[in-house]
């Protein structure tokens, strides 16, 4: 970079930092304004405080590159390939997998950071599955994350966060989301064997895309397991097509993490298919991009990330202020009339619930029957595919990939059945919620109709319903059905590739019947979850409406109308100035 360009970049960074400081100062002035906080409400002020803390944390923590992806996609192997040494634990079971923060240290160390704040020193062998399971049972508290330090050169520039497989364990899912919020850039790992399932696409659309990352990598791992370069190109084209719809700026590479790790560590490599040069070159391109797009630009990326977070923060608060101002325009008598009407409508809640519950139960029963039919059709086709493995697949490939292929295939079919009904369940709940809101008159509470209470709440409803449907399999075992696991364990113990296929066929009916049994149990859980959510939607609608009316009434009773409006108008002016400052800040990588 030339001296002139360097100078310009420094000025841009300096100006961006001034804008960040200015916006944060504006925001803190609002949080410190007691009268405004009383009007906005305690819950929203808590959200404002959390926004402010997140921005501060983002500016002070190391640059974070977070690795995401479903279980058994090879995330840890890719991290080890990037580092050129084995630091991230591989082959961990979903029940014991941890979040691993890998950062620079002059001396190598591994420390378990517990949720109670205690730190426990570990050895490398403690990260192996058997040792980790035994150790976790003896710890005084659950592991928050594992802090891994190493002197790998790249770690001087960035911290790498290795996350568990998405949806394997619900409480870890929440941790992954928290790390995602605080990430500066993201690598999403998919498998070439099962690329971009519905759950993967949904996660990208609902969790990654809204964060507006300026840098997102999608690594299609295990391309060495495909039959030919033509197959690889088909898979990459499919992933690119999906990404164009979800994250247009994603950078996509078809790689083999295990082959690259072996290459860098001098371990034996096997080029059976004849296109090893392709995925070796792709990994080189990815690393070159990582250096150019991430490491050399990390200061800009960090600032961009914070500016984006602040824009979301300011917009969120401005919408809240607008909503309160709209409601405060209603006179007291009108609010009293609305409250009386609202309470009368709310009295009909139980009757409305009982009238609609059977409809929801019947709809899910129909979905269950449809899913069972799909699963029988899937297993019929799977048997044909397994038989074909005997004659069409190299013995070494069967031994290397059949285990994961079989489990991924069954697990994916299991999840797809439920995911296929996600929108239908979501639409039923949303329609029922919308009908109730009309009955309760909630639509009338926000005269502007812009970013109102119902709109804000329905966004939460959509997110929660999607998450509950997506995670319903996690209640039975996670990646694939629970009763099917016993059959898989026997298959996994076989050593010779001929035994693998024979045992699979021998246990075929058991796997099919166990999977369908689990599927039926999953739909029972789905029904329970949907009914619970259904009740929650109704009760929450009532509470939201009542809270909105009471909050406005309290504000009008405790403060003169003109005084409250002045506070809101002043807050709006502060927010508009902050928003203008953000829009005027021009910084590009």
Long-range contacts (C-beta under 8 A, 24 or more apart in sequence): 9-300, 12-300, 12-586, 12-587, 12-588, 13-299, 13-300, 13-303, 13-587, 15-585, 15-587, 16-303, 16-307, 16-585, 16-587, 17-303, 19-307, 19-581, 19-582, 19-584, 19-585, 20-55, 20-59, 20-303, 20-306, 20-307, 20-310, 22-578, 22-581, 23-310, 23-314, 23-578, 23-581, 23-582, 24-52, 24-55, 24-56, 24-310, 26-574, 26-575, 26-577, 26-578, 27-51, 27-52, 27-310, 27-313, 27-314, 27-317, 27-578, 28-52, 29-574, 30-317, 30-571, 30-574, 30-575, 33-567, 33-571, 35-559, 35-563, 35-564, 35-567, 36-567, 36-568, 36-570, 36-571, 38-555, 38-558, 38-559, 39-324, 39-555, 39-559, 39-564, 39-567, 39-568, 40-320, 40-321, 40-324, 41-547, 41-551, 44-320, 47-316, 48-313, 48-317, 51-309, 51-313, 51-316, 52-313, 54-181, 54-182, 54-309, 55-306, 55-309, 55-310, 55-313, 57-182, 58-182, 58-184, 58-302, 58-305, 58-306, 58-309, 59-302, 59-306, 61-159, 61-182, 62-103, 62-158, 62-159, 63-157, 63-158, 63-159, 63-184, 63-185, 63-298, 63-301, 63-302, 64-158, 64-159, 64-160, 64-161, 64-179, 64-182, 64-183, 64-184, 64-185, 65-158, 65-159, 65-160, 65-161, 65-183, 65-184, 65-185, 65-186, 65-187, 65-294, 66-161, 66-163, 66-179, 66-180, 66-183, 66-185, 66-186, 66-187, 67-160, 67-161, 67-162, 67-163, 67-186, 67-187, 67-189, 68-163, 68-166, 68-176, 68-180, 68-186, 68-187, 68-188, 68-189, 68-203, 68-208, 69-163, 69-165, 69-166, 69-188, 69-189, 69-190, 69-200, 70-165, 70-166, 70-167, 70-190, 70-191, 70-197, 70-199, 70-200, 70-479, 71-97, 71-164, 71-165, 71-166, 71-168, 71-478, 71-479, 72-165, 72-191, 72-404, 72-407, 72-408, 72-479, 73-165, 73-189, 73-190, 73-191, 73-221, 74-189, 74-191, 74-221, 74-222, 74-257, 74-258, 75-162, 75-163, 75-165, 75-189, 76-100, 76-162, 77-221, 77-257, 77-258, 77-261, 78-187, 78-189, 78-219, 78-221, 78-255, 78-257, 78-260, 79-160, 79-162, 80-257, 80-261, 81-257, 81-258, 81-260, 81-261, 81-264, 81-283, 82-154, 82-160, 82-287, 82-290, 83-150, 83-152, 83-154, 83-155, 83-160, 84-152, 84-264, 84-265, 85-150, 85-152, 85-265, 86-261, 86-265, 87-148, 87-150, 87-152, 88-148, 88-162, 89-127, 89-128, 89-132, 91-129, 92-127, 92-129, 92-132, 93-129, 93-133, 94-164, 94-165, 94-168, 94-169, 94-478, 94-479, 95-133, 95-169, 96-129, 96-132, 96-133, 96-136, 97-164, 97-165, 97-168, 97-169, 97-172, 98-132, 98-143, 98-145, 98-146, 98-164, 99-144, 99-145, 99-146, 99-161, 99-162, 99-163, 99-164, 99-172, 99-175, 99-176, 99-179, 100-145, 100-146, 100-148, 100-161, 100-162, 101-145, 101-146, 101-147, 101-148, 101-159, 101-160, 101-161, 102-148, 102-149, 102-150, 102-155, 102-159, 102-160, 102-161, 102-162, 103-147, 103-148, 103-149, 103-155, 103-159, 103-160, 104-149, 104-150, 104-151, 104-152, 104-155, 104-156, 104-159, 105-149, 105-150, 105-151, 105-155, 106-151, 107-149, 107-151, 108-149, 108-150, 108-151, 109-147, 109-148, 109-149, 110-146, 110-147, 110-148, 110-149, 111-146, 111-147, 111-148, 111-149, 112-139, 112-143, 112-146, 112-147, 113-143, 113-144, 113-145, 113-146, 113-147, 114-139, 114-140, 114-141, 114-142, 114-143, 114-144, 115-141, 115-142, 115-143, 115-144, 116-140, 116-141, 119-147, 122-146, 144-175, 145-175, 154-295, 157-295, 157-298, 158-294, 158-295, 158-298, 165-478, 165-479, 166-199, 166-200, 166-203, 167-199, 167-470, 167-471, 167-473, 167-474, 167-478, 168-474, 168-478, 168-479, 169-474, 169-478, 170-471, 170-474, 173-471, 173-474, 177-207, 180-207, 180-208, 180-211, 181-211, 183-211, 183-213, 184-213, 184-298, 184-301, 184-302, 184-305, 185-213, 185-214, 185-215, 185-216, 185-217, 185-294, 185-301, 186-211, 186-213, 186-215, 186-216, 186-217, 187-216, 187-217, 187-218, 187-219, 188-216, 188-217, 188-218, 188-219, 188-250, 189-219, 189-221, 190-218, 190-219, 190-220, 190-221, 190-239, 191-220, 191-221, 191-222, 191-408, 192-220, 192-221, 192-222, 192-223, 192-225, 192-226, 192-232, 192-235, 192-254, 193-222, 193-225, 193-226, 193-401, 193-404, 193-405, 193-408, 194-408, 194-409, 194-412, 195-220, 195-235, 195-238, 195-239, 196-238, 196-239, 196-242, 197-412, 197-415, 197-416, 197-419, 198-415, 198-416, 198-419, 198-420, 198-422, 199-415, 199-419, 199-470, 201-242, 201-246, 202-419, 202-422, 202-466, 202-470, 203-470, 204-243, 204-246, 204-247, 205-246, 206-463, 206-466, 208-247, 209-246, 209-247, 211-308, 212-308, 213-305, 214-249, 214-301, 214-304, 214-305, 214-589, 215-249, 215-251, 215-293, 215-294, 215-301, 216-247, 216-249, 216-250, 216-251, 217-250, 217-251, 217-252, 217-253, 217-286, 217-289, 217-290, 218-243, 218-247, 218-250, 218-251, 218-252, 218-253, 219-252, 219-253, 219-255, 219-257, 219-286, 220-252, 220-253, 220-254, 220-255, 221-255, 221-256, 221-257, 222-256, 222-257, 222-258, 222-401, 223-254, 223-255, 223-256, 223-278, 223-279, 223-282, 224-256, 224-258, 224-259, 224-273, 224-276, 224-279, 225-397, 225-400, 225-401, 225-405, 226-273, 227-273, 228-273, 228-275, 229-273, 229-274, 229-275, 229-278, 232-275, 232-278, 232-279, 251-286, 251-289, 251-293, 253-282, 253-283, 253-285, 253-286, 254-278, 254-279, 254-282, 255-279, 255-282, 255-283, 255-286, 256-280, 256-283, 270-396, 272-394, 272-396, 272-397, 293-589, 297-589, 300-587, 300-588, 300-589, 301-589, 303-587, 304-587, 304-589, 307-582, 307-585, 307-587, 310-578, 310-582, 311-579, 311-582, 314-575, 314-578, 314-579, 314-582, 315-579, 317-571, 317-575, 318-572, 318-575, 318-576, 318-579, 319-450, 319-451, 319-456, 321-568, 321-571, 321-572, 321-575, 322-448, 322-450, 322-451, 322-572, 323-446, 323-448, 323-451, 323-452, 323-453, 324-551, 324-552, 324-555, 324-568, 325-565, 325-568, 325-569, 325-572, 326-446, 326-447, 326-448, 327-445, 327-446, 327-447, 327-548, 327-552, 328-552, 328-555, 328-556, 328-561, 328-564, 328-565, 328-568, 329-447, 330-447, 330-552, 332-553, 332-556, 335-549, 335-552, 335-553, 335-556, 338-441, 338-444, 338-445, 338-549, 339-546, 339-549, 339-553, 341-441, 342-440, 342-441, 342-545, 342-546, 342-549, 343-546, 345-439, 345-440, 345-441, 346-440, 346-542, 346-545, 346-546, 348-439, 349-436, 349-538, 349-539, 349-542, 352-436, 352-439, 352-538, 353-534, 353-535, 353-538, 356-432, 356-534, 357-531, 357-534, 359-428, 360-428, 360-429, 360-432, 360-527, 360-530, 360-531, 360-534, 361-527, 361-531, 363-424, 363-425, 363-428, 364-421, 364-425, 364-523, 364-526, 364-527, 364-530, 365-527, 367-421, 367-424, 367-425, 367-523, 367-526, 368-519, 368-520, 368-523, 370-421, 371-417, 371-418, 371-420, 371-421, 371-519, 371-523, 372-516, 372-519, 372-520, 374-413, 374-416, 374-417, 374-420, 375-413, 375-414, 375-417, 375-512, 375-515, 375-516, 375-519, 376-512, 376-516, 378-413, 379-508, 379-511, 379-512, 379-515, 382-409, 382-410, 382-413, 383-505, 383-508, 385-409, 386-501, 386-504, 386-505, 386-508, 387-505, 389-501, 390-501, 395-497, 396-497, 398-497, 398-500, 398-501, 399-496, 399-497, 399-500, 402-497, 402-500, 402-501, 402-504, 403-491, 403-492, 403-500, 406-488, 406-491, 406-504, 407-479, 407-480, 407-488, 410-480, 410-481, 410-484, 410-511, 410-515, 411-479, 411-480, 411-481, 413-515, 414-473, 414-480, 414-481, 414-515, 414-518, 414-519, 414-522, 415-473, 417-519, 418-469, 418-472, 418-473, 418-522, 418-523, 418-526, 419-469, 419-470, 421-469, 421-526, 422-465, 422-466, 422-469, 422-470, 425-465, 425-469, 425-526, 425-530, 426-462, 426-465, 426-466, 426-469, 428-530, 429-461, 429-465, 429-530, 429-533, 429-534, 429-537, 430-458, 430-461, 430-462, 430-465, 432-534, 432-537, 433-458, 433-461, 433-537, 433-538, 433-541, 434-458, 436-537, 436-538, 436-541, 437-541, 440-541, 440-542, 440-545, 441-545, 442-541, 442-544, 442-545, 445-545, 445-548, 445-549, 453-544, 453-545, 453-548, 454-544, 457-540, 457-541, 457-544, 461-537, 464-533, 465-533, 468-529, 468-530, 468-533, 469-526, 469-529, 472-522, 472-525, 472-526, 472-529, 473-522, 475-522, 475-525, 476-518, 476-521, 476-522, 476-525, 477-518, 481-514, 481-515, 481-517, 481-518, 481-519, 481-522, 482-518, 483-514, 483-515, 483-517, 483-518, 484-511, 484-514, 484-515, 484-518, 486-514, 487-511, 487-514
